[in-house]
Amino acid sequence: MSPRMSDVRTIGVDVGGTSVRAGVVDAEGGILDTASAPTPRTDDALEAAIAGAVDELRRRHTVAAVGLALAGFVDAPRGLVRYAPHLSWRDAPVAERIGARLGGIPVVVEHDANSAALAERRYGAAAGASVALVIALGTGIGGALLLDGELFRGAHGVAPELGHLRVVPDGRACPCGKRGCWERYCSGTALGATALEMLSGGAVPGPSGLAREAAVDPGRVTGKRVAAAAREGDPVARAAVDDMGRWLGEGLSLVADVFDPDLVVIAGGVSASAPLFLDAAREHYARILTGAGNRPLARIRTAQLGAAAAVVGAATLARESLRTGARR
């Protein structure tokens, strides 16, 4: 990289189902500054929120390009979002629209798990892995597959859509239109839903502050709140976290049977709570994997970049688009 390119700063934006998180990223993958906003439910409001977060950072930094990372079917070369289960866009030229709001600055779009995978390959936990799966746990589940460092996208650019593997026939309803998807049982959203189901069943294993909160306002029982309560020892929260760990192990055994990875990286916002559930997930995965005891197990790590991986990856792709002149 030339000295000039090494000084270039870009912005990565992780457009999640709950929040829009933006960061200014340098050439070494370091995040220098951040901004965030809640995720609106309409196209216009969502695009305004993204542009607002980017403009907030541009007032403090000179940046050359912007990368957006989001969960959905992305036509990266053309900057289109075909479908996003947790967002409002449908067949939307997102890169063009956001670029216009930002005065013509280059904008690229990529799947959030792909962005996280590329960041972890370059700067973090996936460095040197031959076959690496990245499982991004957030509002839902994103998946990415790296084969010798290259993204596998499938024939139409949407693979691997792991969060919508159906693990419970006729199970919980999913925004994608199906029922029983993996992400309905293993994600930040799922963690809150599981705790509420346990509370509605009346089987509270001990004094629970979470139960008292739910009685006042069930809306308080979010995945983030459940994780915090689990750290404090709340029995309902601990039971919900244990359930999520079991479902993570269940899903990992399925995808490992298909892809046979040597490494699985757990990324996304929920990965910050991995000490609560990752050991249980590893044990369940190792126990139910086909041929358990007679085949190597994948290493399972948390993302070295944590919840920032998608931001760093999107900003890195934006930087590369300047160097190649391509619109990914």
Secondary structure, 3 states (H helix, E strand, C coil): CCHHHHCCCEEEEEECCCEEEEEEECCCCCEEEEEEEECCCCHHHHHHHHHHHHHHHHCCCCCCCEEEEECCEEEHHHCEEEECCCCCCEEECHHHHHHHHCCCCCEEEEEHHHHHHHHHHHHCCCCCCCEEEEEEECCCEEEEEEECCEECCCCCCCCCCHHHCECCCCCCECCCCCECEHHHCCCHHHHHHHHHHHHHCCCCCCCCHHHHHHHHCHHHCCHHHHHHHHHCCCHHHHHHHHHHHHHHHHHHHHHHHHHCCCEEEEECHHHHHHHHCHHHHHHHHHHHCCCCCCCCCCEEEECCCHHHHHHHHHHHHHHHHHHHCCCC
